[in-house]
Amino acid sequence: MTELDPATMQALEAAAFRRLRDHLRDRADVQNIDLMNLAGFCRNCLSRWMHEAAVEAGVALDKEGAKTLVYGMPYEEWKQRHQSDASAGQKAAFEQAIKAHDPGPQGER
């Protein structure tokens, strides 16, 4: 593997993140619950990670601002436009996915 300097690595990571963010904006038909069930993360996770990174960096970005950056619009507006009620099957799959990823009280799987 080619060694990358930290600035180049950061630029590549940022570009990949922007591409993922834009892809998820374009695929509003993919519900967050489906992302959680299949991948273990969703748009809300991305916005939470962005908010946490902002806090660590001392950047004034609140949780709603981070959601707006990820969703491309205020979260409530996105929900009204694109979010549908989860089916019983989606909810059951979500419960199973949560159990599979829960490390338990001792941090064990």
VENRA-V268674 format. One record per residue. RES is the residue in one letter. PHI is phi in degrees with one decimal (* if undefined). Layout:
<<RES:PHI> <RES:PHI>>
//
This chain:
<<M:*> <T:-73.7> <E:-74.6> <L:-114.0> <D:-71.2> <P:-56.0> <A:-67.6> <T:-65.5> <M:-59.4> <Q:-63.0> <A:-64.4> <L:-66.3> <E:-62.4> <A:-64.5> <A:-64.7> <A:-65.0> <F:-62.3> <R:-60.3> <R:-66.0> <L:-62.4> <R:-57.7> <D:-66.7> <H:-61.4> <L:-68.4> <R:-65.5> <D:-70.5> <R:-104.8> <A:-63.9> <D:-69.8> <V:-85.8> <Q:-76.1> <N:-58.1> <I:-63.9> <D:-66.8> <L:-60.8> <M:-62.2> <N:-65.6> <L:-91.3> <A:-116.8> <G:81.9> <F:-152.3> <C:-145.6> <R:-60.7> <N:-64.2> <C:-61.9> <L:-58.9> <S:-68.5> <R:-65.2> <W:-63.0> <M:-65.4> <H:-61.9> <E:-61.8> <A:-64.3> <A:-64.5> <V:-59.9> <E:-60.4> <A:-87.9> <G:74.8> <V:-94.7> <A:-78.9> <L:-140.3> <D:-82.5> <K:-61.8> <E:-67.3> <G:-63.4> <A:-64.9> <K:-62.2> <T:-62.0> <L:-64.6> <V:-75.7> <Y:-80.8> <G:82.2> <M:-168.6> <P:-56.9> <Y:-55.8> <E:-60.6> <E:-66.0> <W:-60.0> <K:-59.6> <Q:-63.7> <R:-77.2> <H:-124.6> <Q:-83.8> <S:-111.2> <D:-66.0> <A:-71.7> <S:-77.1> <A:-60.1> <G:-64.7> <Q:-63.4> <K:-65.1> <A:-64.8> <A:-63.2> <F:-63.9> <E:-60.8> <Q:-67.5> <A:-64.8> <I:-62.7> <K:-61.6> <A:-67.1> <H:-104.6> <D:-78.2> <P:-74.3> <G:80.0> <P:-66.5> <Q:-100.7> <G:75.9> <E:-103.6> <R:-95.1>>
//
